[in-house]
Amino acid sequence: MDALDVARWQFGVTTVYHFLFVPLTIGLSVLVAILQTMWHRTGNERYLKLTKFYGKLFLINFAMGVVTGIVQEFQFGMNWSDYSRFVGDIFGAPLAIEALVAFFLESTFIGLWIFGWDRLPKRAHLASIWAAAIGTNLSAYFILAANSFMQNPVGYRINPDSGRAELTDFPAVLTNKVALITFPHTLAGSFLVAGSLIVAVGLWHVIRNRDSADTGAYRFATKFGSWVVLVASAAVLFTGDIQGKIMTDVQPMKMAAAEGLYTTESPASFSVLTIGSLDGSREVFALKIPYLLSYLGTGDPNGTVHGINDLQAQYASQYGAGSYTPIIPVTYWSFRFMVGFGLAAGAIALLVLWSQRKGRTPRSRWLLRAGLAMPVLPLLANSFGWIFTEMGRQPWIVFGEMLTRNGVSRSVSLTEVLTSFTAFTLIYATLAVIEVKLLLRYARAGVPDVSEQPPADDTHDDAERPLAFAY
């Protein structure tokens, strides 16, 4: 074990942990804005209750996401200074815009939304949550644009004197074809998570509190969340299909590693399950779907998918001696866990909708258990998706330009990295306990009493009243 190994583990742990909060924040911001819009248009108190209820869960998650996200940027300078020096001119622009525009937009308007319930006119208050939601999604785009440069470098040149990558075409970075498909794919995954949370909490109250006066609100929440999950599932599959074809074009080794395909095949089959040697080089048993891998990679059922051995030889000739193959068991299983957990959430959403057909009230304890598992399933799918994305690019930190081992800080010792890794892990474990307890506490409390709310119009004017914290 050396500093490079621990630095990679630290970045992996902190990234995956941070991304537990990101999709829920992205998806829930828009869904809460939709619920408030429904209240604005109808005046129905049920939608106001749900807005405040799920808005509270959104704010808890947003706060945790901000705290863990700050660590992400510090790591570039601490553990990956050589990488930061190499790519800083490229990363600086999108990350600066993300911080100065998108993050300030969402944080400012979230503050107005929190404190403005009894102060701002109704339309202005509604605009605040929509502005926050737009800022959240813009933030995601700029970060994904920066990450997409690592997957498919564009809009740059290498300075021969400094050895650094220099930005030459900023629009090319923002319109990187990897970013253009990764963004909608990430959004779809985020709505899958947010919709699943809405279903889980609503279903728990429908089954456990059948005689509650707010049962109608919870029933609507479960249906609303279930439809969000189903639409998001379809969007994930559609965008994922396009992403697979782009990935095969710009990173053919990643597609080969996703299947553990060592020899070039035309047509190529997709294995649902393979049993064999640990590195996947020897197959004992495999359950395969003919032609599927060719279609996923090329759009043609008879298309050619290049194998690991041929790509390794090509890269060794192009970039020099060394291994250019990622860890095959990690890429193979993370890809399948990503797909499997996402599909499982969609299947449960269908069961929830079926259980409420023609006005029926769901009562099954098994359905409740499945519903409570729903938020975890897409979270795992998102996490394994990012593990596959980042591990499948290895050994490159910037594909074709910089190896991961060359990006680590040379002056940071193994002891220093171990110390920070241990500290971050303990802190994150504590934050995880706090996050789960807060979410469970407020989820069990149910929708708030809004009987004291002022009329839903724009005539409320009390200039002397101080700002009121709504939660």
C-alpha positions as CSV (number, residue, x, y, z in Angstrom):
1,M,0.0,0.0,0.0
2,D,1.2,3.5,-0.9
3,A,-0.1,7.1,-0.9
4,L,-1.6,6.6,-4.3
5,D,-3.7,3.6,-3.2
6,V,-5.1,5.4,-0.1
7,A,-5.7,8.7,-2.1
8,R,-7.7,6.7,-4.6
9,W,-9.7,5.0,-1.8
10,Q,-10.3,8.4,-0.1
11,F,-11.5,10.0,-3.2
12,G,-13.7,7.1,-4.0
13,V,-15.3,7.0,-0.6
14,T,-15.9,10.7,-0.3
15,T,-17.3,10.9,-3.9
16,V,-19.7,8.0,-3.4
17,Y,-20.8,9.3,0.0
18,H,-21.4,12.8,-1.4
19,F,-23.3,11.4,-4.3
20,L,-25.8,9.8,-1.9
21,F,-27.2,13.3,-1.3
22,V,-26.8,14.8,-4.8
23,P,-29.5,12.9,-6.8
24,L,-32.1,13.4,-4.0
25,T,-31.4,17.1,-3.9
26,I,-31.6,17.5,-7.7
27,G,-34.8,15.5,-8.0
28,L,-36.6,16.6,-4.9
29,S,-36.0,20.3,-5.6
30,V,-38.0,20.1,-8.8
31,L,-40.7,17.8,-7.3
32,V,-41.3,20.1,-4.4
33,A,-41.5,23.0,-6.8
34,I,-44.1,21.1,-8.8
35,L,-46.2,20.4,-5.6
36,Q,-46.1,24.1,-4.7
37,T,-47.1,25.0,-8.2
38,M,-50.1,22.7,-7.8
39,W,-51.1,24.4,-4.6
40,H,-50.6,27.8,-6.3
41,R,-52.9,26.9,-9.2
42,T,-55.6,25.0,-7.2
43,G,-55.5,26.4,-3.6
44,N,-55.9,22.7,-2.5
45,E,-54.5,22.5,1.1
46,R,-53.3,18.9,0.4
47,Y,-50.6,20.1,-2.0
48,L,-49.5,22.8,0.5
49,K,-49.1,20.1,3.2
50,L,-47.0,17.9,0.9
51,T,-44.9,20.9,-0.3
52,K,-43.9,21.7,3.3
53,F,-43.5,18.0,4.3
54,Y,-41.2,16.9,1.5
55,G,-39.6,20.4,1.4
56,K,-38.4,19.8,4.9
57,L,-36.8,16.5,3.8
58,F,-35.2,18.3,0.9
59,L,-33.6,20.9,3.1
60,I,-32.1,18.3,5.4
61,N,-30.6,16.5,2.5
62,F,-29.4,19.8,0.8
63,A,-27.5,20.8,3.9
64,M,-25.7,17.5,4.1
65,G,-24.9,17.6,0.4
66,V,-23.3,21.1,0.8
67,V,-21.1,19.9,3.7
68,T,-19.8,16.8,2.0
69,G,-19.4,18.6,-1.4
70,I,-16.9,21.1,0.0
71,V,-14.5,18.3,0.8
72,Q,-14.6,17.1,-2.8
73,E,-12.9,20.3,-4.1
74,F,-10.3,20.4,-1.3
75,Q,-9.1,17.0,-2.3
76,F,-7.9,18.2,-5.7
77,G,-5.4,20.4,-4.1
78,M,-4.5,18.1,-1.2
79,N,-4.1,14.6,-2.7
80,W,-4.1,15.3,-6.4
81,S,-2.0,18.5,-6.9
82,D,-0.3,17.2,-10.0
83,Y,-3.6,16.5,-11.6
84,S,-4.9,19.9,-10.5
85,R,-1.8,21.6,-12.0
86,F,-2.3,19.7,-15.3
87,V,-6.0,20.3,-15.7
88,G,-6.6,23.4,-13.7
89,D,-7.0,25.7,-16.7
90,I,-9.8,23.5,-18.0
91,F,-11.5,22.7,-14.7
92,G,-11.3,26.3,-13.5
93,A,-13.9,27.7,-15.8
94,P,-16.9,25.3,-15.3
95,L,-16.3,25.0,-11.6
96,A,-16.0,28.7,-11.1
97,I,-19.3,29.2,-13.0
98,E,-20.9,26.5,-10.9
99,A,-19.8,28.2,-7.7
100,L,-20.5,31.8,-8.6
101,V,-23.7,31.3,-10.6
102,A,-25.4,28.0,-10.0
103,F,-24.6,27.5,-6.3
104,F,-25.3,31.1,-5.4
105,L,-28.5,30.9,-7.3
106,E,-29.8,27.9,-5.5
107,S,-28.5,28.9,-2.0
108,T,-29.9,32.4,-2.2
109,F,-33.3,31.4,-3.4
110,I,-33.5,28.5,-1.0
111,G,-33.0,31.0,1.8
112,L,-35.8,33.2,0.4
113,W,-38.0,30.1,0.1
114,I,-37.3,29.0,3.7
115,F,-37.9,32.4,5.3
116,G,-40.5,33.8,2.9
117,W,-43.6,31.7,3.6
118,D,-45.3,34.4,5.6
119,R,-43.5,37.3,4.0
120,L,-43.2,37.1,0.2
121,P,-46.1,37.3,-2.2
122,K,-47.3,33.9,-3.3
123,R,-45.9,34.1,-6.8
124,A,-42.6,35.4,-5.7
125,H,-42.3,32.7,-3.1
126,L,-43.1,30.1,-5.8
127,A,-40.5,31.6,-8.1
128,S,-38.0,31.2,-5.3
129,I,-38.2,27.4,-5.2
130,W,-38.2,27.2,-9.0
131,A,-35.0,29.4,-9.1
132,A,-33.4,27.1,-6.5
133,A,-34.3,24.1,-8.5
134,I,-32.9,25.6,-11.7
135,G,-29.7,26.5,-9.8
136,T,-29.4,23.0,-8.5
137,N,-29.7,21.5,-12.0
138,L,-27.3,24.1,-13.5
139,S,-24.8,23.2,-10.8
140,A,-25.0,19.6,-11.8
141,Y,-24.4,20.4,-15.5
142,F,-21.2,22.4,-14.9
143,I,-19.8,19.7,-12.7
144,L,-20.7,17.0,-15.2
145,A,-19.1,19.1,-18.0
146,A,-15.8,19.2,-15.9
147,N,-16.0,15.4,-15.3
148,S,-16.8,14.7,-19.0
149,F,-13.5,16.3,-19.9
150,M,-11.8,13.5,-18.0
151,Q,-13.8,11.0,-20.0
152,N,-13.4,12.6,-23.4
153,P,-10.9,15.6,-23.5
154,V,-12.0,18.3,-25.9
155,G,-11.4,22.0,-26.4
156,Y,-7.8,22.1,-25.2
157,R,-4.1,22.0,-26.2
158,I,-1.0,20.7,-24.3
159,N,1.5,23.5,-23.7
160,P,4.9,21.9,-24.6
161,D,6.8,24.2,-22.2
162,S,4.7,23.7,-19.0
163,G,3.2,20.3,-19.9
164,R,-0.2,21.6,-18.8
165,A,-3.6,21.3,-20.6
166,E,-4.8,24.8,-21.7
167,L,-8.3,25.8,-22.5
168,T,-8.8,26.8,-26.2
169,D,-12.5,26.3,-26.8
170,F,-14.8,26.7,-23.7
171,P,-18.0,26.1,-25.7
172,A,-16.5,22.7,-26.8
173,V,-16.0,21.8,-23.1
174,L,-19.6,22.7,-22.3
175,T,-21.0,20.9,-25.4
176,N,-18.8,17.8,-25.0
177,K,-21.0,14.9,-26.3
178,V,-20.3,13.0,-23.1
179,A,-21.7,15.8,-21.0
180,L,-24.7,16.3,-23.2
181,I,-25.9,12.7,-22.6
182,T,-24.5,12.3,-19.0
183,F,-26.6,15.3,-17.8
184,P,-30.0,14.0,-18.8
185,H,-29.0,10.5,-17.6
186,T,-28.0,11.9,-14.2
187,L,-31.2,13.9,-14.0
188,A,-33.3,10.8,-14.8
189,G,-31.4,8.9,-12.0
190,S,-32.1,11.8,-9.6
191,F,-35.8,11.8,-10.3
192,L,-35.7,8.0,-9.7
193,V,-34.3,8.6,-6.3
194,A,-36.6,11.5,-5.4
195,G,-39.7,9.8,-6.6
196,S,-38.8,6.6,-4.6
197,L,-38.5,8.6,-1.4
198,I,-41.9,10.2,-2.0
199,V,-43.4,6.8,-2.5
200,A,-41.7,5.2,0.5
201,V,-42.8,7.9,3.0
202,G,-46.3,8.2,1.5
203,L,-46.8,4.4,1.5
204,W,-45.7,4.1,5.1
205,H,-48.3,6.6,6.2
206,V,-51.1,5.1,4.0
207,I,-50.6,1.6,5.5
208,R,-49.6,2.5,9.1
209,N,-52.0,5.4,9.5
210,R,-55.1,4.3,7.6
211,D,-57.6,6.4,9.6
212,S,-55.6,9.6,9.4
213,A,-57.3,12.8,8.2
214,D,-54.4,13.2,5.8
215,T,-54.7,9.8,4.2
216,G,-55.8,11.4,0.9
217,A,-52.6,13.5,0.8
218,Y,-50.5,10.4,1.4
219,R,-52.3,8.4,-1.3
220,F,-51.7,11.2,-3.8
221,A,-48.0,11.3,-2.8
222,T,-47.6,7.5,-3.5
223,K,-49.3,7.8,-6.9
224,F,-47.4,11.0,-7.8
225,G,-44.1,9.4,-6.7
226,S,-44.8,6.1,-8.5
227,W,-45.4,7.9,-11.8
228,V,-42.3,9.9,-11.4
229,V,-40.3,6.7,-10.8
230,L,-41.8,5.0,-13.9
231,V,-41.2,8.0,-16.2
232,A,-37.6,8.4,-14.7
233,S,-37.0,4.6,-15.2
234,A,-37.9,5.0,-18.9
235,A,-35.7,8.1,-19.2
236,V,-32.8,6.3,-17.5
237,L,-33.0,3.4,-20.0
238,F,-33.3,5.7,-23.0
239,T,-30.5,8.0,-22.1
240,G,-28.4,5.1,-20.8
241,D,-28.7,3.4,-24.3
242,I,-27.4,6.6,-26.0
243,Q,-24.6,6.9,-23.3
244,G,-23.5,3.4,-24.0
245,K,-23.0,4.1,-27.7
246,I,-21.1,7.3,-27.0
247,M,-19.0,5.4,-24.4
248,T,-18.1,2.7,-26.9
249,D,-17.0,5.5,-29.3
250,V,-14.8,7.5,-27.0
251,Q,-13.8,4.8,-24.4
252,P,-14.1,1.3,-26.1
253,M,-12.1,-0.3,-23.3
254,K,-14.8,0.7,-20.8
255,M,-17.5,-1.1,-22.8
256,A,-15.4,-4.2,-23.1
257,A,-14.7,-4.1,-19.4
258,A,-18.4,-3.8,-18.7
259,E,-18.9,-7.1,-20.3
260,G,-15.6,-8.7,-19.5
261,L,-15.2,-9.2,-23.2
262,Y,-11.6,-10.2,-23.9
263,T,-11.9,-11.1,-27.6
264,T,-13.4,-8.9,-30.4
265,E,-16.8,-10.2,-31.4
266,S,-19.3,-9.4,-34.1
267,P,-22.1,-9.9,-33.1
268,A,-21.5,-9.6,-29.4
269,S,-23.7,-11.1,-26.7
270,F,-24.5,-9.5,-23.3
271,S,-24.1,-11.7,-20.3
272,V,-26.7,-11.3,-17.5
273,L,-24.6,-13.5,-15.3
274,T,-21.1,-15.0,-15.7
275,I,-19.3,-17.5,-13.5
276,G,-15.6,-17.9,-14.1
277,S,-12.2,-16.8,-13.0
278,L,-11.9,-13.7,-10.8
279,D,-10.6,-11.5,-13.7
280,G,-13.2,-12.8,-16.1
281,S,-10.7,-14.2,-18.5
282,R,-12.0,-17.8,-18.2
283,E,-15.7,-18.5,-18.4
284,V,-17.3,-21.5,-16.7
285,F,-21.0,-20.6,-17.1
286,A,-22.8,-17.6,-18.6
287,L,-26.4,-16.6,-19.1
288,K,-26.2,-14.5,-22.3
289,I,-28.6,-12.4,-24.5
290,P,-27.4,-12.7,-28.1
291,Y,-26.8,-9.5,-30.1
292,L,-27.5,-7.2,-27.1
293,L,-24.0,-6.0,-26.5
294,S,-23.5,-5.1,-30.1
295,Y,-26.7,-3.1,-30.1
296,L,-25.8,-1.4,-26.8
297,G,-22.4,-0.4,-28.1
298,T,-23.0,0.3,-31.8
299,G,-26.8,0.5,-32.4
300,D,-26.4,-2.4,-34.8
301,P,-27.3,-6.0,-33.5
302,N,-24.5,-7.3,-35.7
303,G,-22.0,-4.5,-34.8
304,T,-18.4,-5.2,-33.8
305,V,-17.4,-4.7,-30.2
306,H,-13.6,-4.7,-29.7
307,G,-12.3,-6.9,-26.9
308,I,-9.9,-6.2,-24.1
309,N,-6.9,-8.0,-25.6
310,D,-7.0,-6.1,-28.9
311,L,-7.6,-2.7,-27.1
312,Q,-4.7,-3.4,-24.7
313,A,-2.4,-4.1,-27.6
314,Q,-3.6,-0.9,-29.4
315,Y,-3.1,1.3,-26.3
316,A,0.3,-0.2,-25.5
317,S,1.4,0.6,-29.0
318,Q,-0.2,4.1,-28.9
319,Y,0.7,5.2,-25.3
320,G,3.7,3.0,-24.4
321,A,4.1,-0.2,-22.4
322,G,1.8,-0.9,-19.4
323,S,-1.6,-2.2,-18.5
324,Y,-4.6,-0.2,-19.8
325,T,-7.2,-2.6,-18.5
326,P,-9.4,-1.6,-15.6
327,I,-10.3,-4.0,-12.8
328,I,-12.8,-6.3,-14.6
329,P,-14.8,-7.7,-11.7
330,V,-15.5,-4.2,-10.5
331,T,-16.6,-2.9,-13.9
332,Y,-18.6,-6.1,-14.7
333,W,-20.6,-6.2,-11.5
334,S,-21.0,-2.5,-11.0
335,F,-22.6,-2.2,-14.4
336,R,-25.1,-4.9,-13.6
337,F,-25.9,-3.7,-10.1
338,M,-26.5,-0.2,-11.6
339,V,-29.1,-1.7,-14.1
340,G,-30.6,-4.2,-11.7
341,F,-31.2,-1.9,-8.7
342,G,-32.7,0.8,-11.0
343,L,-35.1,-1.7,-12.6
344,A,-36.1,-3.1,-9.2
345,A,-37.3,0.4,-8.1
346,G,-39.4,0.7,-11.2
347,A,-41.0,-2.7,-10.6
348,I,-41.9,-1.7,-7.1
349,A,-43.5,1.5,-8.3
350,L,-45.7,-0.6,-10.6
351,L,-46.8,-2.7,-7.7
352,V,-47.6,0.4,-5.7
353,L,-49.8,1.8,-8.5
354,W,-51.5,-1.6,-8.9
355,S,-52.3,-1.8,-5.2
356,Q,-54.2,1.5,-5.4
357,R,-56.2,0.8,-8.6
358,K,-59.9,1.8,-8.5
359,G,-59.5,3.5,-5.2
360,R,-58.1,0.5,-3.2
361,T,-56.0,1.1,-0.1
362,P,-52.8,-1.0,0.0
363,R,-52.5,-3.1,3.2
364,S,-49.8,-5.6,2.4
365,R,-46.9,-5.7,4.8
366,W,-44.7,-7.1,2.1
367,L,-45.5,-4.2,-0.2
368,L,-44.7,-1.8,2.7
369,R,-41.3,-3.5,3.1
370,A,-40.6,-3.3,-0.6
371,G,-41.7,0.4,-0.6
372,L,-39.4,1.2,2.2
373,A,-36.5,-0.3,0.3
374,M,-37.3,1.9,-2.8
375,P,-35.1,4.9,-1.9
376,V,-32.1,2.6,-1.3
377,L,-32.4,0.8,-4.6
378,P,-31.9,3.8,-6.9
379,L,-29.3,5.3,-4.5
380,L,-27.3,2.1,-5.0
381,A,-27.9,2.2,-8.7
382,N,-26.6,5.7,-8.9
383,S,-23.5,4.8,-6.7
384,F,-22.6,1.8,-8.8
385,G,-23.1,3.9,-11.9
386,W,-20.5,6.3,-10.8
387,I,-18.2,3.5,-9.6
388,F,-18.4,2.0,-13.1
389,T,-17.9,5.4,-14.8
390,E,-14.7,6.2,-12.8
391,M,-13.3,2.7,-12.4
392,G,-13.9,1.9,-16.1
393,R,-11.7,4.8,-17.1
394,Q,-8.7,3.5,-15.2
395,P,-5.8,3.7,-15.4
396,W,-6.5,7.1,-16.9
397,I,-7.4,10.1,-14.7
398,V,-7.8,12.1,-18.0
399,F,-8.4,9.6,-20.8
400,G,-5.5,9.5,-23.2
401,E,-3.6,12.3,-21.5
402,M,-2.7,11.6,-17.9
403,L,-2.5,8.4,-15.9
404,T,-4.0,8.3,-12.4
405,R,-0.6,7.5,-10.9
406,N,0.8,10.6,-12.3
407,G,-1.9,12.9,-10.8
408,V,-1.3,12.2,-7.1
409,S,0.5,14.8,-4.9
410,R,4.2,13.9,-4.7
411,S,4.7,15.7,-1.4
412,V,1.9,14.0,0.6
413,S,3.0,10.9,2.5
414,L,1.2,7.7,3.2
415,T,0.7,8.6,6.8
416,E,-0.8,12.0,5.9
417,V,-3.3,10.5,3.5
418,L,-4.2,7.7,5.9
419,T,-4.8,10.3,8.6
420,S,-7.2,12.4,6.5
421,F,-8.9,9.3,5.1
422,T,-9.6,7.9,8.6
423,A,-10.8,11.3,9.8
424,F,-13.1,11.8,6.8
425,T,-14.5,8.3,7.1
426,L,-15.3,8.8,10.8
427,I,-16.9,12.2,10.2
428,Y,-18.9,10.9,7.3
429,A,-20.1,8.0,9.3
430,T,-21.3,10.4,12.0
431,L,-23.0,12.6,9.5
432,A,-24.7,9.5,8.0
433,V,-26.3,8.6,11.3
434,I,-27.4,12.2,11.8
435,E,-28.9,12.4,8.3
436,V,-30.8,9.1,8.6
437,K,-32.2,10.0,12.1
438,L,-33.3,13.4,10.9
439,L,-35.0,12.0,7.8
440,L,-36.7,9.3,9.8
441,R,-37.9,11.7,12.5
442,Y,-39.5,14.2,10.2
443,A,-40.8,11.5,7.8
444,R,-42.6,9.8,10.7
445,A,-44.0,13.1,11.9
446,G,-46.2,13.4,8.8
447,V,-47.5,16.4,7.0
448,P,-47.8,19.6,9.0
449,D,-50.9,21.5,10.1
450,V,-51.3,24.4,7.7
451,S,-54.6,25.7,9.1
452,E,-52.9,28.9,10.2
453,Q,-51.7,29.7,6.7
454,P,-52.7,33.1,5.2
455,P,-54.9,33.0,2.1
456,A,-53.3,31.9,-1.1
457,D,-53.2,35.2,-2.9
458,D,-50.7,38.0,-3.6
459,T,-52.4,40.6,-1.4
460,H,-50.6,39.8,1.8
461,D,-48.7,42.8,2.9
462,D,-47.2,43.2,6.3
463,A,-44.0,45.3,5.9
464,E,-43.3,45.3,9.7
465,R,-43.4,41.6,10.2
466,P,-39.9,40.0,10.6
467,L,-38.9,37.2,8.4
468,A,-40.3,33.9,9.6
469,F,-38.4,30.6,9.5
470,A,-41.0,28.2,8.1
471,Y,-39.6,25.0,9.6
